[in-house]
Amino acid sequence: MKTKLWILFFLFAILLNGCDGDPEPTPTLPVPTLKIYRDGYFQAAVPDWPESFERDSESIFGVAQDGQFISINRYQHIPGIFSNQFRSFIEENPDAYLVQEGELIGKPFFEITFRENNQTMRLQAILDYCQGYTYAVITGGIDTVKNAELFQVVLESSSCQDPIQVPDLETGKIGMMVNPAQDDPLTGFYPALRMAKENGVQVVHTYLQWGEIEPAPGERFWEWQDFLMGYRIQEGFEISLVVNVIHTAVRGSIPEDLADKEFDDPEFIQRFTTFILDVLDRYPVTYLSIGNEVNDYFVTHRYEIDSYQTFFLEVKRAIEEQHPDVKVGMTFAYHDAETTKSVDIIERLNLGDFLPLTLYIYNSEFRFNREPSELEDYLDRILDLAGETPVAIVEIGWNTAENLEGSQADQAEFLQEAFRLLAQHRERIEFLSWFALHDHKPENSYVSALSFIPNRPDLAEDEAFMSVFVDFLNYMGLREMDGTPKEAWGVFQEEATDYLESIP
């Protein structure tokens, strides 16, 4: 990154080529003709000045006149991450000085000076997000006063004319766990989000591990979440976030010094409350689940239910005070609650603003030899259980692995049934979220499988069990790992379009 920023400053010097002395005074300045520069959906108004330099891979536009210049650079970062890196670079560069930092037309804005060839250059830059990139519109030169109004117009003209917007439904929203093809987040995450956006997804369902961000008191490591959340937010999705204090049948990732604390321990409650308020200050979350598939844990830890209830209600109260618009709940695995005869745990812990549930319909050994039409009876029972509480199906899917008796045809039929029922009950369903966009790499699903059974070496060493469990986790995608669409992907596109068009 530092190398790229040095290139940027080097290009400024090229732009000012021939300006070793002060530019010749200009008694009167002609008003330049403005034209629209476009790069995909990005556009900005720029003057018809002469082109100034041979561009590299990140400098996509540049003009200069009378010691002044305008440049447009494109970086594969979101503005927030680029801003942090740019700020750090300025702080470390003795020849650069940050004059001001803030927002211009709601976008990050910098004004800096730096010394070049015994002269002081003044630069202004606005950072704009568009189609997975940060566009830096930069104006400046030796004497920027004479073009101050022009530069203001150029900077404020920066915009992203994206024709696709996420839907804006109050209820009955389409959700998805959006994962990249090839499990490659660095280059594949934005294309996956874009695919979801272009096909009607409004809510992105995702997960956060407390202990990974806060491994010890006073430590915070946000970088990876900033990257992932940044793209989701910039693309306009609503966020459904699960914090895995409970991770299905086990405790989730918790700071090491709290690992042995009870849920209702005052220190545990205080630390988690501080952490989750920091999360909500940082990211605009719409739906928050504190714990994932918690009934699978409490079915063997019923003696901890009261403790967790106290913890949950204390945290919920704090969130309501500072973030009253966030809907708070805890996620339950409904299919497991029926098979383990523990629906009463859901009834007892249905304490939130909404009732988030995962729902997979399979038989023992993860066999998908059921009828997709059974979904209707499951949903009827769920709605009866919820009563007046709004429901969210935060994970729903159908496996296509042949060795689990799944098929692409059944997945497509199940998806059609899910959309039919969503349309029928959309006033009571906050959102229905498909798991997932793509299949995973088997080796990554193996690592994920181990996270569900950290205290079960007997299962971890059981090759037959692990093979089945990995396949269960791995082949839920609407598209294969390499991006090849399954039969259900085309059905999803058609059903989502028809569903959204049917809503007044």
N, C-alpha and C positions, 0 to 999 in steps of 0.2 A: 504494500500500500504506500509506504514512504517513497519508494521509487516512482510510483505513478504520480504522486503529488509533486515530486521534484520535476518530473516531466512537464506537469502543468505549469509550474513557475518558469521553467525553461522556455516553454512556448510563449509565455507572456513577453519574455525578452525578445524572441523572434518577431512577435507582433510589433514590437517597438523598434525593429531594425532600422538603423539610420537615424535614431533619435538620441545620439550621444550628447547633443546639446539641446537647449530649449527649442521647441518647434517655432517656426516663423510665426509671428503674430498674425492673426487673421482679423482684419477690421470688421468684416461682416460675414456671418455664417449662413450659407444657403440652407433652407429647410430640406433635409434629405427625404427622398421618397422611400416609404416603407413598403416592404413586401412580407409575405407570410412564408416563413421557413417551416417545413414539415419533415418529421421523421416518424413514420407510422402514425400513431394517434397524437404524438406530441407536436405542438406548434408554438411559434413565437413570432412576433413582428420584429423585423430587422431592417436596418437601412441598406440602401443599395451602394454601399461602399465597396472598394476593391477587395477581392479575396486576398488574405494576408499571408498564408503559409501553407505548406504541404502538411496535411493532417495525418496524425497517427491513428491508431485503432480507437482511441477514446475521444479524440477531438474531431467532431463531425462537422463543425462549421466555424469559420473565422473570417472577419473582415477588419480592416484598419484604415484610419484616415487621420492625418494631422496629429500623430502621436496618441490617438485614441483607438480603442479596439473593442470589439464585441466577439465573444467566443461562446460556443455551445459544446459542452463535453458530455459524454454519456458513460456512466459507470454501472457495473452490475452490482449495485448495492441499493438498499432502501435509503431514503434521505436521513433517517435517524442514525443509522450505522455510519453512513458516510460523514454526517456532521460530527460525530464523535471522533472519527479518525482525522478529519480535517482540522478540528480544534486541537487535537493532540499534536498534529504536525506543526501548527502555528506556534504552539507553546514551546516546542522543542527547537524551533528555528530562530536563531538570534536576529536574523534580518527581517523577520515578519512580526507585525503587531496587530492584534485584534482590536479594531476601533469600536465595533459594536456587533452584537449578535442578537437576533430576535426573529420576528416573523414579518413577512411582507405578503399581503393577500393570503394570509393563512399558511404560508410556506416558509421553511427555514431560510433565513437571510443572514449573510455575513458581509461585513465591510472590514477590509484589512489594508494595511500599508506594508510595503517591503522595499528594501533598498536593492537597486540593481544599477550597475555602471555609475555609481556615485550619485544616483538620483532616487527620489522617493516616488514609488508608484502607488496609486490608490486603486483598489479593486472593490467591486461590489458583486455579490453572487447570490442568486436565488436557486434553491434546490427544489426540483419538481419531480414527483414520481409519475411514471407512465410505462405501461406494458413491461413491468418487471425491472425497470432501470431507474436510476437517478439521473436526471438531466440537470446539469449545472449551467445556468445562463450567467455569463460573467461579462461585466463591463468595466472599463478602467483605462488607465493611462497615466501620463505625467500630470496633466492638468485636466481634471474631470469636470471642472465647474462649467466650462462653456458648453458641455453636452449633458448637463445634469438632467434637464427635462427629457431629452431623448432617451437617456439611459433609464430613467424612471419608467417611461412608456415601454421600453423593451423588456425590462424586468417584470413589469406587471402584466405583460401580454402572455407570459408563459402559461400554458395550459395543456391539459390532456383531454382530447376530444374522444374519449372512449365511448363507443356507441352501445356497449353492453353494460348494464347495471344489474346488480343483484335485485331480486324481487323485494317488495316491501309489504309483506303480509303481516298482520297482527297475530294470527294463529294459523295452524295448518301449514307451517313452513317446511320446505324441503331441506334436509340436512345431509351431511356426508362426512365421513372420516377421510380426508383427502390426503393420500400418500403418493409419492412420486413413483413413476416407473423405475425399475431396477434398484429401488431403495436408494436413489441418488438425490439427496435433498439439495446439494449445492447447485446442480444444473437442472434438476427435474422438478423442484418444488413449485416454482412459478408456473411452468407449463401445466402441471396438474391442477393448481388452483384456477388457472385460466380456463381449463377444460370444464371444471365444475361450475365456474361462473357463467360460461356460455351456455350451460345446460340447466339453468334454473335453480342452482343450489343457493340457499340464503344463509344457512347456518353451518359453520364448520365446527365439528365436534373434535376435541383434542384433550390431551392429558398433560399433567405437570407433576413432577416429582419434587416434593418439598426438600428432601435430603440432598438432592443433586444441586439445587440452587443455594441451599443453606446447609453446608456440611457441618458447620460449627458456629457457635454464637458469634455474631458480628460479621460473618462472611456472607457475601452475596455474589453469585456468579450468574448473571443475566444474559450473557452474550448469545447463547444458543437460542434461548426463548425469544430474545429481541429479534433475532433473525427470522424465526418461524412466525411469531406473532406479527411482526412488522409487515410481512407480505400479506397475511390474512386481512389485517386491518386496512392496509393501503388499497386492497382490492374491494373493500366495502362489505366484507362478510360480517355477520353477527358471530360471536364466539360463544360456544358452549364448552366450558372448561371443567375438567375433572381433576381435583387434587387428590392423589392416591394415598391418603392417610391410611385407608384400608385398600388393599389390592386384591380383590376377590377373597380368597380363603386365608390370606395372610395380612399382616401389617405391611404397609407400603414403605416407601423411602422416607425416613424420618431422620433428622439430625442425630448424629451418633450419641451425643450426650443426653438425648431424650428417649432413647430407644427402650429403656426399661420403665419409663414413667407410665402411670395410668392415664387414660384419656382425660379424666376429670382432675388431674393434678393441676394446681393453679399455675405452675410454671409452664406446663405443657399448653394449657389454654392461652396463657399470655403470649408465649412465643409464637404459637400458630396464629393467633389473632393479629399480632404485629406483622407476621409474614404475609398473611392473606390480604391485609389492608394495603401492604406495599404492592402486592400483585395487582390489586384492583385500582390502585393509584396509577400504576404503570400501563395497564392494558384495559381497554373498554370491553369488559366481559358482560354479556347479556344473561347467560345462564351459568351458575356455579354449582357444581356437585362436590360436596365434601365427603370423599370416600367413594370407591367404585365397587359395585356389586357386594355391598356390605353384608347382605343376608348370608352369603356364602361363608363369611367369617363368623358371624354371630350364631349360626346354626351349631357350631361347636364351641362357642364362647358366650353362651347366653348370660353368664354371670357378669359380662362386661357391658351389657346393653344399657343399663342405667348410667354407667359412667360415660358412655358415648353420647347418650341423650343430653346429659348435662353439658358436656363439651360442645356439642352441636348448637344447642340453644344459646349458650354464652357467645359463641362466635357469630352466630346469626344475628344476635342483638347488636353486636358491634358493627357488623356490616350494614345493618339497617340504618344506623345512625350516620354513617359516613357515605354509604353508597345505596341509598334507598331504592334505586331503580334496578339493582341487580336481583334477579330471581335466584333464591338459594334453596338447595335440596341436597339429598344424598341418593346415589344411584343404587338400585336393586336389580338383581338378576331374576326376572319373573319366572322363566322356565325352571330354573333351579329351585325357586321357592315352592313351586308345585311338586316337583319330583322329590324334594326332601321334606315335604309337608311342613314348611316353615313360612307360609304366607302370613301367619300371625306376626312375624318379625316386621314385615312391611307395614302391617296395620299399626303396630306399636311405634314405629319410627317414621311414619309419614307425617313429618313435622315441618316440612318446608313449604315454600311458596308454590312449588310444583313437584310432581312425582316423576322423576326420571327413572327409566327402566331399560334394561337390555332384554332382547327377546330373540332367542334362537330356538327353532323347533326341530329337535332331533331325538333319537332314541339312545340307548346305552352304547358306549364306545363311540360316541359322536357320529352315529349313523344317521344320515339324512334320508331315511327311507320312510318319510312321512308324506302326507298330502299337503301341498301348499294351501289348499282351501281351508285347512285347520286354523289358519291365522285368524279367521273371523271369530271363532269361538274364544280363542285366547284374548283377542282385543275386547270382546264383550265382558269377559271376566275382569280384565284390567280396569276397564271403565267403571264397572260396578265397585271394584275395590277402592278406586280413587275417590269416589263420591264427588264432592264439590271441588276437589283439587285438580287443577289442570295437569294433563299427562304429557310427558315427552318420551318418545321411544328413541333413546340416544344411540342405541346400536341395534340394528336389525339386518339380517343377512341370510344367505343360503349358500352352503358350500358346494363346490363343483368337483371335488376330488372323487374319482371313480371308486377308489378303494374305501371311501366313506359312503358309497352308494349315492353320491350327489351327481347332478348332471346340469349342464347348461340349460336344458329345456325346463327343468324344474325351477332353476333359479329365475329364469325369465317369467315363468308363470307366477312364482311367489312375488316377484316384484310388481307384476300387474295387480295382483290381489292387494298388495300393500297400498298402492296408489288408489285403488277403488275404495278401500276402507278409510284412507286419509281424507278423500273427498267427502265421504259419508259422515265422518266425525270431526271434521276439521275445526269446528268451534271448540271442541274439548281437547284437542291435541295441539300442544304448543309447536312441536316439530317432530318429524320422523326422519331419522338419520341412518343412511345406508352405510354398512361396514363391509367393504371399503371400496375405494376407486380402483386400486390395483392389488393383485396378489403380491406377496412378499418373496424375497429370496429365502429359500428353506433354511439356510444357516442363520439368518436373522430371526426367523420364527423359532428356531431352536433356542436361541438365547432368550427370546421372549417367553417361551414355554418354561424355562428354568426359573424365571422370576415368579411364577405362580406356585412353585413347589420348593422354596428354599430350604424347608425343613423336612423334606421327604427324599432322602437319598435312595430309598428303595424304588421310588418312581423314577427318579432321574437316571438310575442305572438300568431301568427296565426298557430295553430297546423297543419292544413291541408297543408298550404304552407311549413312549416318546414319539415313535413314528406316527402313531395315530393322532396324538395331541398336536404335533407340529403341523400335520396336514389340516387339522381342524382350524388352527390359527391362520394357516397360510393361503387357503384357496377360497376366500370369501369375496375376492375382488370382482368387480364388474368388467375388469380388463385383466389380461394376464400380466405377469411381471414385466415382460418386454414391451408392454403397451398394446399388444394385440387385443382388439375388443372381443369380448365374449358375446354370446347371443343376447344376454340381458342388457348390455350397454346400449344397443340400438333401441331396445324396448324402453329403457330408462329415458332416453332422449325423447321418444315419442310420448311417453306417459307424462313426463314433466311438462312438455309443451302443452299437451291437451289439458292437463290439470290447471296450469297457470292461466290458460286462455278461458277456462270455464268459470274463473272467479270474477265476479262483477267488479 
